[in-house]
Amino acid sequence: MATQHWLQQSKEFILRFAVSSPFPASWFYDVPKSTEIEDITSPPEHIEIVSHCWNYSHLFVYQLKSLVENAPKDFKVTLTGFYCPEDKDTVALIEEYASKKVDNIEWNFVALEKNDLMRRAIGRNKAAKETKADWIWFTDCDLMFGENTFPSLKKALTKESCILVFPEKVARTALLSKEHDVLCNGKEISTDECLEKAGYNYHSFSKATGPVQITHGDTARRYGYCEQTDCYQQPKDHWAKAYEDRAFRWLLGTHGKPLDIDDVSIIRHVEKGRYKKDSAFSEMRKANRQAKDKLLTK
């Protein structure tokens, strides 16, 4: 068992080196021959959004609420939410929203074993291979959609030819403590009130990363999400830092194309519920996030 763990760790290290090197992914893997779409779907009729939630029901509620409040009027959105039955608060939230009937919104909540949930690429790959959508948006459960998100998304994706795109400008809240009203009273606070209470600034992304990775459906079905990189498809006993984002871009051969997509926002928070509560590692990460936030807001 120890040998197998060491082998997987070694594979991850080597892959991180390869991703940062000048060597193209095509030397090692079956990858797209071009970053351009052969048959452009215009306009999109179906978009899938993929989220993971572990101990983040107080954030996930805003994402689900934002979909209900701002459902698209002229195309279908499927929300695929991965969770673990051990997370009782998230289970209760999912049961509440699964019963809501919303025009053009399809709920697809998928239970995973905890160790599979901890490796985000496992769920993302499953969603990618099974998607029926024209485009699939890999995101996090702390991202919200606003009034103009879906109209602008449809417009931006119409006749789009790049296989990987992302919203260039996103509103991000201040770094919230676990006692903040927004994080304690998510069921009572609307998404608009959330931003007002938290305060926010705009952030520009330079590549498709973390919660802002939107991939063409044909590409997702063909190549999955890091499906060929075995080390990123292995379960973990704790939340794995998402190095696979970089591998995904490397495999597709592009950092992605920035698009004008309106009213996308992210809730930033000090406490990372996915890590072990009050552990030394958790406290170290919290201190690091606070220090970085102070530097960035000076």
Backbone as a ProteinNet text record, in pm:
[ID]
protein_1_A
[PRIMARY]
MATQHWLQQSKEFILRFAVSSPFPASWFYDVPKSTEIEDITSPPEHIEIVSHCWNYSHLFVYQLKSLVENAPKDFKVTLTGFYCPEDKDTVALIEEYASKKVDNIEWNFVALEKNDLMRRAIGRNKAAKETKADWIWFTDCDLMFGENTFPSLKKALTKESCILVFPEKVARTALLSKEHDVLCNGKEISTDECLEKAGYNYHSFSKATGPVQITHGDTARRYGYCEQTDCYQQPKDHWAKAYEDRAFRWLLGTHGKPLDIDDVSIIRHVEKGRYKKDSAFSEMRKANRQAKDKLLTK
[TERTIARY]
83.2	0	86.5	190.4	280.5	352.3	388.5	457	365.4	239.1	142.6	121.8	112.2	95.9	216.8	336	458.6	461.5	416	415.4	321.6	202.5	107.6	160.7	223.9	282.5	391.4	470.1	577.2	519.6	412.1	348	295.8	234.9	183.4	296.3	407.1	521.1	575.4	591.7	645.2	550.3	419.2	322.2	324	336.6	343.4	466.3	575.4	696.8	672.2	608.9	583.5	494	391.5	297.5	367.9	469.9	543.4	658.4	683.6	796	753.3	848.9	813.6	762.1	757.3	714.7	563.6	518.3	373.4	308.7	183.1	110.5	96.5	100.6	84.1	196.5	309.6	417.5	378.8	284.2	252.8	107	16.1	-126.3	-199.8	-317.4	-409.1	-477.5	-447.8	-498.8	-561	-639.5	-698.9	-591.8	-617.4	-522.7	-527.9	-639	-656.6	-736.3	-713.7	-793.3	-919.5	-941.5	-1059.4	-1166.9	-1291.4	-1404.7	-1434.2	-1452.6	-1479.6	-1621.7	-1718.6	-1859.2	-1915	-1925.5	-1969.8	-2119.8	-2156.6	-2297.5	-2342.7	-2441.7	-2480.7	-2632.3	-2691.7	-2640.7	-2655.5	-2595	-2607.7	-2751.2	-2794.7	-2928.7	-2924.4	-2806.9	-2795.5	-2655.1	-2647.8	-2520.4	-2526.2	-2419.9	-2412.3	-2314	-2351.7	-2266.5	-2230.6	-2102.2	-2054.6	-1990.8	-2043.5	-1995	-1966.7	-1878.7	-1854.4	-1885.8	-1940.8	-1967	-1931.3	-1838.9	-1803.7	-1793.5	-1889.2	-1894.1	-1908.5	-1964.7	-1981.7	-2128	-2220.4	-2362.1	-2397.3	-2325.9	-2352.3	-2309.5	-2228.8	-2191.7	-2275	-2291.6	-2365.9	-2508.1	-2566.5	-2702.7	-2712.9	-2609.5	-2612.9	-2606.2	-2526.6	-2519.7	-2654.1	-2714.2	-2844	-2950.2	-2946.9	-3042.5	-3024.7	-2900.5	-2874.9	-2928.5	-2927.7	-2984.8	-3136.6	-3199.4	-3345	-3385.5	-3312.2	-3346.2	-3318.5	-3221.5	-3176	-3174.5	-3271	-3277.7	-3285.1	-3216.5	-3221.3	-3361.6	-3393.6	-3528.5	-3537.4	-3422.8	-3430.6	-3330.9	-3276.5	-3198.7	-3197.3	-3151.1	-3155.3	-3021.5	-3028	-2909.1	-2927.2	-2828.3	-2824.4	-2721.1	-2761.5	-2667.4	-2632.6	-2508.5	-2458.7	-2379.6	-2432.1	-2367.7	-2322	-2191.5	-2136	-2127.4	-2165.5	-2165.7	-2143.7	-2127.1	-2111.8	-2224	-2290.8	-2399.9	-2358.7	-2228.3	-2181.6	-2201	-2207.5	-2222.5	-2371.8	-2424.5	-2568.5	-2628	-2554.5	-2607.4	-2626.6	-2529.7	-2542.1	-2654.5	-2669.4	-2779.4	-2914.4	-2930.9	-3056.4	-3082	-2976.9	-2990.1	-3030.4	-2966.1	-2995.8	-3139.5	-3184.6	-3322.9	-3422.1	-3389.3	-3476.2	-3483.8	-3368.5	-3367	-3408.2	-3385	-3424.3	-3574.5	-3649.8	-3796.5	-3848.2	-3759.7	-3802.1	-3811.3	-3922.7	-3942.8	-3919.8	-3814.8	-3778.2	-3765.5	-3833.7	-3825.5	-3680.8	-3640.6	-3508.4	-3393.7	-3424.7	-3321.4	-3346	-3242.6	-3248.4	-3148.8	-3197.2	-3109.7	-3054.7	-2924.9	-2860.9	-2760.9	-2811	-2725.8	-2673.3	-2541.9	-2476.8	-2396.2	-2430.8	-2358	-2231.2	-2120.6	-1993.6	-1944	-1861.2	-1788.4	-1698.9	-1677.9	-1601.2	-1464.7	-1393.5	-1259.3	-1260.4	-1369.8	-1382.6	-1414.7	-1495.9	-1530.4	-1407.8	-1316.2	-1197.8	-1105.6	-1116.3	-1037.4	-1132.1	-1128.4	-1226.2	-1226.7	-1111.9	-1103.8	-1187	-1213.2	-1293.3	-1436.2	-1497.4	-1632.7	-1639	-1542.2	-1541.7	-1527.7	-1444.6	-1427.8	-1556.4	-1620.9	-1748.1	-1851	-1861	-1955.7	-1919.7	-1790.6	-1745.7	-1780.7	-1754	-1777.9	-1927.1	-2009.7	-2153.2	-2237.4	-2176.7	-2256.5	-2329.6	-2449	-2527.5	-2531.7	-2460	-2469.1	-2379.5	-2410.5	-2326.4	-2196.3	-2205.7	-2088.8	-2102.6	-1989	-1990.5	-1899	-1954.3	-1882.9	-1842	-1712.2	-1658.9	-1636.7	-1706.8	-1698.1	-1688.2	-1693.1	-1693.7	-1825.4	-1859.6	-1991.5	-2000.8	-1890.8	-1896.2	-1912.2	-1944.2	-1965.4	-2114.8	-2154.3	-2295.2	-2316.9	-2438.2	-2479.8	-2580.3	-2562.8	-2648.6	-2753.1	-2823.4	-2934.6	-2892.5	-2773.3	-2730	-2629.6	-2604.1	-2503.7	-2543.5	-2662.5	-2698.2	-2727.1	-2792.9	-2805	-2668.6	-2576.1	-2443.7	-2363	-2383.3	-2313.9	-2358.1	-2488.3	-2539	-2483.4	-2483.6	-2431.4	-2283	-2206.3	-2061.8	-2027.6	-2108.5	-2078.5	-2130.5	-2220.6	-2272.5	-2159.7	-2135.1	-2028.3	-1887.6	-1874.2	-1741.4	-1668.2	-1541.1	-1466.6	-1359	-1324.3	-1219.6	-1279.6	-1207.1	-1260.7	-1262.8	-1192.1	-1188.5	-1199.5	-1297.3	-1317.7	-1342.1	-1345.5	-1369.8	-1418.1	-1495.7	-1534.1	-1412.3	-1384.3	-1261.6	-1272.6	-1386.4	-1401.3	-1508.9	-1471.5	-1560.8	-1558.8	-1674.4	-1680.8	-1643.1	-1555.7	-1515.9	-1538.9	-1600.6	-1629.4	-1502	-1514.1	-1406.6	-1389.2	-1277.7	-1250.4	-1332.7	-1433.4	-1530.9	-1492	-1512.2	-1490.7	-1611.6	-1595.3	-1705.1	-1823.6	-1801.3	-1909.8	-1987	-1942.1	-2007	-2152.2	-2238.2	-2381.5	-2410.1	-2333.9	-2354.2	-2335.7	-2236.8	-2208.7	-2297.4	-2358.2	-2442.1	-2590.2	-2632.1	-2775.9	-2806.9	-2746.5	-2762.3	-2904.1	-2985.3	-3122.3	-3210.1	-3172.2	-3253.4	-3202.6	-3078.3	-3015.9	-3018	-3063.8	-3065.2	-2923.5	-2904.7	-2771.6	-2728	-2822.6	-2788.2	-2748.3	-2824.2	-2791.8	-2657.6	-2627.3	-2499.2	-2383.5	-2386.6	-2279	-2277	-2394.6	-2401.6	-2344.7	-2381.6	-2335.9	-2186.6	-2139.2	-1999.8	-1902.5	-1950.6	-1859.8	-1780.6	-1745.7	-1674.9	-1591.1	-1494.6	-1413.2	-1410.8	-1370.2	-1362.8	-1222.4	-1219.5	-1092.9	-1091.9	-979.2	-966.2	-883.6	-939.1	-866.9	-789.2	-673.5	-591.8	-595.4	-659.1	-668.6	-784.9	-824.1	-932.2	-878.7	-925.5	-872.5	-982.9	-963.4	-1056.7	-1202.4	-1278.7	-1423.3	-1464.3	-1367.5	-1401.8	-1342	-1385.5	-1341.1	-1464.1	-1480.2	-1596.4	-1545.5	-1585.2	-1532.1	-1642.3	-1606.2	-1704	-1745.1	-1873	-1926.2	-1859.1	-1831.8	-1767.2	-1627.9	-1556.4	-1422.3	-1430.1	-1526.8	-1543.6	-1576.4	-1667.7	-1706.5	-1590.9	-1508.8	-1398.2	-1281.1	-1243.8	-1120.3	-1143	-1266.8	-1293	-1222.8	-1203.3	-1131.3	-1011	-895.9	-772	-792	-874.1	-904.5	-780.2	-690.1	-573.2	-462.6	-469.1	-367.1	-411.7	-365.6	-411.9	-400.5	-293.4	-272.6	-381.7	-446.6	-552.9	-691.2	-694.9	-821	-821.2	-727.8	-718.5	-786.7	-866.5	-932	-829.7	-872.7	-786.7	-863.3	-787.9	-854.6	-873.5	-824	-846	-856.7	-905.6	-924.2	-790.5	-785	-660.3	-651.8	-539.1	-516.7	-525.5	-595.8	-635.8	-527	-417	-313.2	-362.2	-470	-515.9	-567.4	-600.2	-641.3	-535.3	-411	-300.2	-283.4	-298.3	-286.2	-396.4	-516.2	-628.5	-599.2	-547.3	-512.6	-400.6	-303.2	-189.9	-239.1	-328.9	-382.3	-462.6	-536	-615.6	-532.2	-413.2	-323.5	-355.9	-427.5	-464	-491.9	-463.4	-501.3	-648	-711.2	-850.2	-863	-981	-1009.2	-1101.3	-1063.8	-1149.9	-1273.7	-1386.8	-1512.7	-1578.3	-1661.6	-1740.1	-1867.4	-1865.8	-1982.1	-2016.6	-2136.5	-2174	-2220.7	-2206.9	-2268.3	-2226.6	-2102.9	-2049.2	-1978.1	-2001.4	-1939.9	-1896.4	-1797.2	-1740.7	-1738.9	-1784.8	-1780.2	-1647	-1568.2	-1438.4	-1453.3	-1382.4	-1403	-1273.5	-1253.5	-1129.4	-1126.5	-1235.6	-1239.9	-1262.3	-1173.1	-1186.5	-1247.7	-1378.1	-1448.3	-1408.3	-1346.5	-1311.3	-1187.2	-1109.7	-993.5	-1031.6	-949.9	-979.1	-986.9	-1097.8	-1123.1	-1016.9	-967	-872.3	-739	-709.5	-579.7	-472.5	-346.6	-235.9	-232.3	-259.6	-258.4	-368.4	-487.4	-599.7	-569.1	-511.5	-478.1	-370.7	-275	-168.6	-225.8	-316.7	-378.6	-461.8	-532.5	-615	-527.9	-417.4	-326.4	-267.2	-235.2	-178.2	-278.6	-405.3	-509	-530.5	-529	-549.5	-433.5	-311.3	-193.6	-195.8	-228.3	-234.8	-344.1	-456.7	-567.6	-528.5	-455.5	-411.5	-316.5	-228	-133.4	-206.1	-305.2	-375.9	-470.5	-514.4	-610.9	-544.7	-412	-342.1	-345.2
-121	0	125.8	124.2	239.3	259.4	147.2	154.9	215.2	172.6	225.9	376	418.1	560.5	639.4	586.6	654	664.2	556.9	556.3	663.6	675.6	777.1	917.7	938.6	1068.8	1103.1	1003.2	1024.3	1059.7	991.4	1020.4	1163.9	1206.8	1343.4	1445.3	1419.2	1511.4	1520.2	1406.3	1403.8	1476	1454.8	1520	1671.4	1716.8	1861.6	1920.9	1846.1	1891	1896.6	1792.4	1786.7	1901.3	1930.5	2037.3	2172.3	2190.9	2317.9	2322.8	2213	2203.6	2246.5	2260	2294.4	2175.5	2056.1	1937.8	1939.6	1920.1	1919.5	1790.9	1800.9	1684	1576	1615.8	1519.3	1416.7	1443.3	1345.3	1225.8	1246	1143.1	1095.8	1180.6	1148.9	1174.7	1116	1144.3	1277	1379	1513.3	1572.9	1679.6	1743.2	1789.9	1767.8	1812	1963.5	2022.3	2166.6	2218.7	2344.6	2407.4	2472.7	2454.6	2510.9	2403.9	2442.4	2351.6	2331	2205.5	2175.5	2215.2	2169.7	2199.7	2287.6	2415.2	2509.4	2495	2475.5	2472.7	2616.1	2660.8	2801.2	2814.5	2875.5	2906.6	2784.8	2787.2	2671.7	2653.8	2529.9	2498.6	2433.8	2388.1	2314.6	2335.5	2383.6	2403.8	2329.3	2257.3	2185.9	2256.7	2270.3	2330.9	2222.4	2208.4	2100	2157.7	2117.1	2165	2047.6	2071.2	1976.7	2046	1972.7	2031	1932.5	1973.9	1898.3	1997.6	1991.3	2082.2	2229	2254	2390.8	2421.6	2361.8	2386.7	2534.2	2604.5	2747	2833	2777	2844.7	2792.4	2661.6	2596.8	2651.9	2689.6	2742.2	2866.7	2948.8	3069.5	3033.7	2934.1	2893.4	2838.9	2751.8	2695.8	2805.1	2894	3005.2	3095.2	3117.8	3204	3141.9	3009.7	2942.5	2957.4	2943	2958.1	3101.4	3197.8	3339.3	3388.3	3326.4	3379.1	3271.5	3181.7	3072.6	3128	3063.4	3111.2	3096.9	3184.1	3183.8	3106.8	3086.6	3028.8	2915.9	2856.1	2733.6	2659.6	2536.8	2450.9	2451.9	2453.9	2439.7	2317.6	2230.3	2117.7	2147.7	2141.6	2157.8	2019	1977.8	1851	1880.8	1837.2	1864.5	1736.1	1722.8	1604.5	1628.5	1527.4	1539.9	1402.2	1397.8	1272.3	1261.1	1147.1	1131.1	1154.1	1147.7	1174.3	1320.9	1408.8	1552.7	1584	1572.9	1580.4	1716.2	1824.7	1957.8	1973.5	1922.5	1930.1	1840.3	1723.7	1633.6	1702.2	1769.5	1839.6	1950.5	2023.7	2131	2074.1	1966	1902.8	1852	1792.8	1743.8	1858.6	1972.9	2090.2	2137	2147.6	2202.4	2100.5	1973.3	1870.5	1869.5	1917.5	1920	2046	2142.7	2268.1	2249.1	2284.1	2278.4	2417.5	2430.2	2559.7	2543.2	2627.5	2620.4	2632.1	2541	2539.3	2502	2458.8	2410.6	2262.7	2182	2039.6	2012.5	1954.2	1919	1777.8	1763.2	1632	1616.3	1579.8	1564.3	1421	1407.7	1276.6	1248.4	1140.1	1101	1024.9	1058.4	988.4	939.7	835.9	798.1	915.7	932.5	1047.6	1056.6	944.9	948	986.4	955.5	998.9	1147.7	1195.6	1337.9	1424	1372.2	1449.1	1477.7	1397.6	1421.9	1480.8	1612.9	1682.1	1632.9	1589.3	1545.3	1420.2	1339.7	1218.4	1256.2	1344.5	1388.7	1465.2	1553.3	1632.1	1541.7	1438.9	1347.6	1269.4	1225.8	1153.7	1242.1	1367.1	1459.9	1485.9	1503.8	1532.4	1418.5	1296.9	1181.4	1156.2	1194.1	1164.8	1282.3	1399.7	1518.5	1507.2	1563.6	1574.4	1719.8	1806	1950	1995.2	2114.6	2176.3	2227.3	2278.5	2326.3	2280.7	2260.6	2219.8	2312.7	2368.8	2467.1	2399.1	2377.2	2322	2437.3	2433.3	2544	2492.9	2584.2	2550.3	2596.8	2544.3	2573.1	2711.6	2788.2	2924.8	3030.1	2986.5	3079.2	3099.2	3224.1	3257.9	3314.2	3295.5	3345.5	3458.1	3567.3	3683.3	3696.7	3808.9	3832.9	3824.4	3874.3	3879.6	3771.3	3678.2	3575.3	3489.8	3433.4	3338.4	3403.8	3521.2	3587.8	3620.5	3671	3705.4	3580.4	3472.2	3346.2	3289.9	3291.5	3242.4	3324.8	3456	3543.7	3517.9	3501.1	3481.3	3347.6	3244.9	3111.8	3090.7	3177.5	3165.8	3188.2	3087.5	3088.4	3090.3	3060	3051.6	2928	2944.7	2835.4	2772.9	2834.2	2779	2670.8	2561.6	2448.7	2475.1	2579	2612.1	2763.2	2807.8	2951.5	2976.9	3104.9	3139.8	3283.8	3315.4	3455.1	3534.4	3643.2	3718	3796	3861.7	3946.8	3891.5	3876.1	3817.2	3903.6	3922.6	3993	3895.5	3939.9	3854.8	3930.9	3864.2	3930.2	3949	4027	4033.7	3894.6	3872.8	3744.5	3736.1	3651	3648	3548.8	3589.3	3498.8	3407.2	3298.5	3202.2	3260.5	3370.9	3433.4	3536.8	3563.6	3667.5	3630.6	3731.3	3711.7	3635.1	3663.9	3598.6	3447.3	3404.5	3261.7	3191.8	3268.6	3209.3	3204.8	3289.9	3302.8	3294.7	3197.8	3185	3160.5	3096.7	3067.2	3191.9	3291.5	3413.5	3526.2	3518.4	3628.2	3597.5	3693.1	3674.3	3688.8	3649.8	3659.7	3805.4	3894.1	4036.5	4091.9	4054.7	4099.3	4043.6	3923.7	3861.4	3950.3	3998	4083.4	4217.9	4272.5	4401.4	4391.2	4286.3	4268.5	4235.1	4157	4110.9	4215.4	4298.9	4389.9	4311.6	4375.1	4300.4	4392.8	4331.2	4395.9	4305.4	4361.6	4281	4224.3	4101.5	4031.9	3984	4000.1	3953.2	3825.1	3722.8	3596.9	3602.1	3537.5	3533.5	3396.6	3299	3164.3	3090.1	2981.3	2898.1	2818	2850.4	2786.5	2770.1	2678.8	2662.8	2661.3	2765.9	2767.9	2826.8	2861.6	2928	2851.8	2728.3	2646	2598.2	2648.2	2614.3	2544.6	2420.4	2336.9	2296.5	2287.9	2244.2	2099.9	2070.2	1938.6	1824.4	1841.6	1734.4	1705.1	1810.2	1793.1	1719.5	1757.6	1692.9	1545.1	1513.4	1373.3	1290.2	1349.8	1275.9	1256.3	1360.6	1355.3	1353.6	1377.4	1378.6	1493.9	1478.9	1579.2	1509.7	1523.9	1457.5	1306.2	1250.2	1107.1	1020.3	1064.1	982.2	991.8	1091.8	1107.4	1028.3	906	810.9	865.4	938.9	986.6	1083.7	1152.4	1246	1180.9	1049.8	976.3	879.7	900.9	815.8	882.2	807.2	862.8	912.8	1006.5	1059.8	1054.1	1044.4	1041	1180.2	1282.5	1421.1	1503.5	1626.4	1710.1	1734.3	1702.9	1715.1	1852.4	1918.8	2047.3	2025.5	2114.4	2090	2125.5	2052	2071	2029	1950.7	1899.7	2010.3	2128.4	2240	2269.5	2273.3	2302.1	2189.4	2065.7	1951	1953.3	1994.2	2000.3	2097.9	2215.4	2313.2	2260.1	2195.3	2138.4	2033.7	1947.9	1842.6	1900.3	2008.3	2069.7	2161.1	2197.1	2278.7	2426.2	2474.1	2615.7	2659.1	2786.1	2843.3	2885.3	2878.5	2919.3	3060.8	3092.5	3224.7	3302	3425.4	3505.3	3555.2	3551.3	3598.8	3699.2	3784.7	3879.3	3809.2	3763.6	3698.7	3778.4	3830.4	3927.3	3862.1	3938.5	3907.6	3773.6	3733.7	3614.3	3660.2	3593.1	3635.2	3514.5	3537.1	3431.2	3478.7	3393.4	3422.8	3373	3464.4	3426.9	3413.7	3317.5	3285.2	3233.4	3267.1	3230.5	3082.5	3032.6	2894.1	2799	2702.3	2602.3	2475.8	2461.1	2349.3	2213.8	2211.1	2081.5	2021.8	2105.8	2053.8	2020.6	1941.7	1899.6	2020.7	2030.8	2146.1	2160.5	2283.4	2319.5	2245.8	2180.7	2115.3	2221	2183.1	2276.5	2321	2225.8	2258.7	2358.6	2335.6	2425.8	2565.7	2573.8	2704	2774.5	2697.6	2756.1	2812.7	2738	2785.1	2910.3	2912.2	3028.1	3152.1	3138.6	3251.1	3298.2	3203.8	3237.3	3314	3270.3	3338.7	3480.7	3497.9	3630.7	3723.7	3671.5	3752.5	3794.5	3700.4	3731.7	3833.6	3820.6	3913.5	4055.2	4069.2	4201.4	4264.2	4182.6	4233.8	4279.1	4199	4228.6	4346.7	4377.6	4486.8	4617.2	4618.1	4742.5	4841.4
0	0	0	83.1	90	-42.5	-107.3	-236.6	-342.3	-341.1	-437.3	-416.7	-290.6	-259.8	-309.8	-286	-330.7	-482.3	-549.8	-696	-750.5	-691	-735.3	-711.8	-595.7	-566	-666.8	-704.2	-802.3	-938.7	-976.7	-1105	-1108.2	-997.9	-990.7	-1003.6	-935	-940.6	-1082.5	-1147.3	-1283.9	-1379	-1360.1	-1447.5	-1428.4	-1304.9	-1281.3	-1349.2	-1350.2	-1419.6	-1570.2	-1624.4	-1768.3	-1813.5	-1734.3	-1767.8	-1774.4	-1691.1	-1686.4	-1786.5	-1854	-1947.2	-2087.1	-2179.4	-2317.5	-2398.1	-2337	-2410.4	-2432.5	-2556.3	-2581.9	-2531.4	-2492.1	-2441.6	-2548.3	-2675.4	-2784.9	-2789.5	-2724	-2716.9	-2630.3	-2541.5	-2441.7	-2445	-2496.2	-2485	-2616.3	-2625.9	-2735.8	-2704.6	-2782	-2753.4	-2879.8	-2865.4	-2983.9	-3082.3	-3209.2	-3312.2	-3330.7	-3291.7	-3305.6	-3186.8	-3153.7	-3047.4	-3104.2	-3233.8	-3299	-3318	-3302.8	-3317.7	-3465.8	-3504.9	-3645.1	-3684.6	-3607.5	-3637.1	-3525.9	-3553	-3450.7	-3426.5	-3300.3	-3261.2	-3237.1	-3314.2	-3304.9	-3315	-3214.6	-3081.1	-2989.6	-2870.4	-2780.9	-2731.8	-2726.5	-2676.4	-2538.4	-2497.1	-2370.7	-2313.7	-2190.7	-2121	-1988.2	-1956.4	-1828.8	-1736.2	-1610.6	-1507.9	-1407.4	-1377.3	-1290.3	-1164.6	-1048.4	-918.8	-826.1	-728.8	-619.9	-487.5	-392.6	-261	-150.5	-64.3	55.7	171.2	263.7	378.9	339.3	222.3	173.6	142.2	213	183.5	200.4	290.9	314.4	195.7	105.7	-18.7	-135.7	-139.1	-247.6	-257.3	-143.5	-144.2	-231.5	-234.4	-317.8	-466.1	-499.9	-640.2	-687.6	-608.2	-645.5	-652.1	-555.9	-553	-675.9	-716.1	-831.5	-960.3	-968.1	-1085.2	-1087.8	-973.1	-964.6	-997.1	-941.4	-960	-1101.8	-1169.6	-1299.4	-1407.7	-1403.1	-1500.9	-1643.3	-1738.1	-1877.1	-1935	-2029.3	-2087	-2218.2	-2285	-2419.3	-2443.7	-2339	-2354.3	-2220.7	-2224.2	-2106.1	-2032.9	-1900	-1815.5	-1725.4	-1726.1	-1632.7	-1525.4	-1400.4	-1288.9	-1237	-1260	-1206.6	-1080.6	-967.7	-839.2	-773	-754.4	-688.3	-537.8	-461.3	-315.6	-254.6	-123.2	-50.3	53	62.7	159.8	304.9	334.6	471	510.5	410.7	434.1	447.4	567.9	591.5	556.4	580.8	548.5	397.8	320.7	175	125.7	185	148	169.6	283.1	312.2	210.5	174.4	75.5	-59.9	-99.8	-228.3	-232.3	-124.2	-119.4	-135.9	-78.6	-92.3	-236.9	-303.1	-439	-544.5	-519.4	-616.6	-639.1	-541.5	-552.7	-621.4	-646.4	-710.8	-862	-918.9	-1063.5	-1121.8	-1201.3	-1258.5	-1409.2	-1485.3	-1631.2	-1677.2	-1765.2	-1829.1	-1735.2	-1613.5	-1521.3	-1491.9	-1511.5	-1477.5	-1365.1	-1256.4	-1144.5	-1164.5	-1149.6	-1162.7	-1048.2	-931.4	-813.9	-808.4	-797.7	-807.5	-681.3	-612.7	-491.4	-528.6	-462	-479.8	-344.6	-348.5	-227.9	-188.6	-59.6	-12.6	-80	-91.5	-149.8	-297.6	-367.5	-506.7	-514.4	-421.1	-419.1	-392.1	-310.9	-272.9	-391.4	-497	-618.3	-722.3	-736.7	-820.6	-965	-1015.3	-1154.5	-1181.2	-1077.9	-1097.8	-1135.7	-1058.2	-1089.8	-1220.8	-1241.5	-1364.7	-1487	-1476.2	-1589	-1615.7	-1509.7	-1524.5	-1595.4	-1551.9	-1613.9	-1760.1	-1787.5	-1923.7	-2019.1	-1977.2	-2064.2	-2086.7	-1990.1	-1998.2	-2046.5	-2063.9	-2094.8	-2228.1	-2231	-2354.9	-2401.9	-2332.1	-2356.7	-2471.4	-2523	-2626.1	-2565.2	-2442	-2367.7	-2222.8	-2155.9	-2016	-1935.7	-1829.8	-1746.6	-1616.4	-1599.7	-1475.4	-1377.7	-1266.1	-1172.2	-1029.4	-932.5	-790.4	-730	-613.1	-555.8	-492.5	-493.2	-439.6	-549.5	-671.2	-782.5	-804.3	-832.6	-854.3	-994.8	-1043.8	-1174.8	-1154.3	-1229.4	-1212.3	-1321.8	-1318.5	-1410.7	-1556.5	-1588.2	-1728.1	-1765.3	-1674.2	-1702.8	-1822.6	-1819.7	-1924.7	-2059.4	-2064.9	-2194.7	-2256.9	-2174.6	-2228.1	-2260.9	-2183.8	-2211.9	-2346.2	-2370	-2498.2	-2613.9	-2598.1	-2702.9	-2727	-2618.5	-2630.9	-2696	-2668.5	-2721.5	-2862.9	-2907.3	-3042.8	-3143.2	-3223.7	-3325.1	-3264.4	-3135.7	-3074.2	-3126.9	-3162.2	-3225.5	-3137.5	-3023.8	-2937.2	-2847.3	-2826.7	-2749.5	-2599	-2553.3	-2410.3	-2394	-2317	-2295.6	-2147.1	-2110	-1969.6	-1958.6	-1853.4	-1830.6	-1785.9	-1856.2	-1826.1	-1695.4	-1673.7	-1555.6	-1463.1	-1335.8	-1236.2	-1110.3	-1049	-920.3	-808.9	-718	-604.8	-475	-379.2	-252.3	-172	-65.2	33.5	94	160.4	224.6	353.4	354.1	463.1	572.8	697.1	810.2	824.3	897.2	910.9	987.6	1061.9	1138.2	1056.9	934.3	854	825.1	825.2	803.7	674.6	570.8	441.4	452.3	529.9	541.4	644.1	731.3	836.9	801.2	706.7	679.2	530.1	464	320	272.3	354.3	311.8	311.3	390.6	400.3	310.7	268	193.1	43.7	-37.3	-182.4	-236.9	-361.9	-421.9	-436.7	-468.9	-478.3	-342.1	-239	-103.1	-57.8	-102.1	-67.7	-110.1	-233.4	-283.7	-212	-184	-114.3	26.4	97.7	235.5	242.3	146	149.7	95.9	3.8	-65.3	-169	-279.7	-384	-471.3	-538.3	-640.5	-762.5	-875.1	-997	-1015.2	-1061.3	-1086.3	-1230.8	-1298.8	-1436.9	-1441.2	-1501.9	-1521	-1652.1	-1653.3	-1774.7	-1841.7	-1776.2	-1832.6	-1767.6	-1830.4	-1777.2	-1659	-1541	-1420.8	-1317.1	-1222.6	-1111.5	-1152	-1112.1	-1137.3	-1271.5	-1356.2	-1483	-1601.9	-1619.5	-1732	-1809.1	-1929.3	-2012.4	-2138.4	-2156.4	-2263.4	-2360.4	-2487.2	-2586.4	-2558.9	-2576.4	-2543.2	-2617	-2746.7	-2823.1	-2769	-2730.8	-2673.8	-2540.4	-2458.1	-2327.3	-2342.9	-2433.4	-2453.2	-2507.5	-2590.8	-2654.3	-2558.9	-2484.5	-2405.8	-2254.7	-2211.6	-2068.5	-1998.7	-1869.4	-1790	-1727.3	-1791.8	-1746.8	-1736.1	-1824.4	-1816.7	-1836.5	-1923.9	-1955.3	-1850.6	-1765.1	-1660.6	-1538.1	-1530.6	-1428.9	-1287	-1259.3	-1122.1	-1078.2	-1174.3	-1139	-1138.6	-1157.9	-1149.5	-1031.3	-938.3	-819.8	-700.2	-623.7	-504.5	-402.8	-319.1	-212.5	-80.2	29.9	160.2	218.8	147.8	187.7	60.2	72.7	-46.4	-114.7	-245.2	-320.7	-386.2	-368.4	-434.7	-585.4	-654.1	-792.6	-894	-891.6	-992.6	-1131.3	-1134.9	-1263.9	-1355.2	-1300.7	-1386.2	-1491.7	-1448.2	-1540.4	-1641.1	-1593.3	-1683.3	-1789	-1748.5	-1841.8	-1954.9	-1922.2	-2026.3	-2115.2	-2054.2	-2129	-2227.8	-2184	-2270.1	-2386.3	-2361.3	-2468.1	-2557.1	-2510.7	-2592.6	-2594	-2491.7	-2486.9	-2343.8	-2314.5	-2185.1	-2185	-2302.9	-2314.3	-2367.3	-2415.3	-2471.8	-2378.1	-2340.4	-2251.6	-2325.2	-2256.7	-2313.9	-2220	-2277.2	-2196.9	-2149.6	-2026.7	-1965.6	-1840.6	-1834.8	-1731.6	-1601.1	-1495	-1364.7	-1305.1	-1328.6	-1263	-1136.3	-1025.9	-899.7	-817.1	-731.5	-647.3	-502.6	-412.1	-268.7	-213.7	-160.9	-103.2	47.8	105.4	246.7	308.2	434.5	504.2	537.4	596.5	644.4	527.6	513.2	408.7	467.4	451.9	512	458.3	339.4	281.8	346.3	420.3	491.4	634.7	702.2	838.8	929.9	1002.7	1087.6	1196	1212.6	1318.6	1310.1	1197.4	1182.4	1159.1	1182.1	1160.5	1014.5	922.7	780.4	747.2	804.8	781.7	833.3	952.5	1010.3	928	876.6	794.8	665	601	477.6	503.3	616.5	650.1	667.5	739.9	760.3	628	541.2	411.5	325.9	326.1	249	300	431.2	488.8	454.4	459.8	427.2	280.5	192	49.6	21.2	90.1	69.7	109.3	219.6	264.2	162.9	106.4	7.1	-119.2	-162	-286.4	-275.3	-153	-135.7	-93.8	-82.6	-45.6	-160.7
[MASK]
++++++++++++++++++++++++++++++++++++++++++++++++++++++++++++++++++++++++++++++++++++++++++++++++++++++++++++++++++++++++++++++++++++++++++++++++++++++++++++++++++++++++++++++++++++++++++++++++++++++++++++++++++++++++++++++++++++++++++++++++++++++++++++++++++++++++++++++++++++++++++++++++++++++++++

